[in-house]
Amino acid sequence: MARAGFWTPPLLDLFAPFRLTSLCLGPFRPWQDISALLETFTNPANFAALISLSIAGAFVSPAALLGVATLPLEHLELINTSLDLAGVGCLVPLAPTLAMLSLQGNAMIDDSALPFLSCFPHLLFLDLLGTFVTVPGLIKFLQRAPELQSDLKNICPPLAVQKWLVSRPSLRAPLSSAELTWKDACSRRRPRAPSSS
């Protein structure tokens, strides 16, 4: 529907009264601007039950994300959306609820976006494949957000970072923070409290 241009603001408005919990918009035509379509989300009554939103292949401006950031989202995919630093900053209002975030294929995202991402205390999955986030940036990110070290259960880093991780020998002893790898930092977990029976 998206690639053919069928998703329009009036059509999306038709779905607003239904208590949809998941919505997939895309893939769109490359560089198709869907800002007008996303304005539907600026009305707080629209899509109030939406917890999962996927947008793929369209240009998404930071201003268009302001409405998206008012939703009670737990899962957000912004794949190949030309997202930049300003766009990531517009997502910060989702911090109380967001557990899964995919920023895959957004080449304008680099280490400068990581301070914004450290504002998400409940993040369990982060997809950075196709971004320009670096190993040193990821290490600093984890040092700034120690709660994420124990709560991040899955991450998909950029390919360059994956290649770097593969080249590292397995660790036998704790490393200094300068030597801490992304994979190792993500694998460290807080011990779980015993359950009361």
Disulfide bonds with the S-S distance in Angstrom:
none
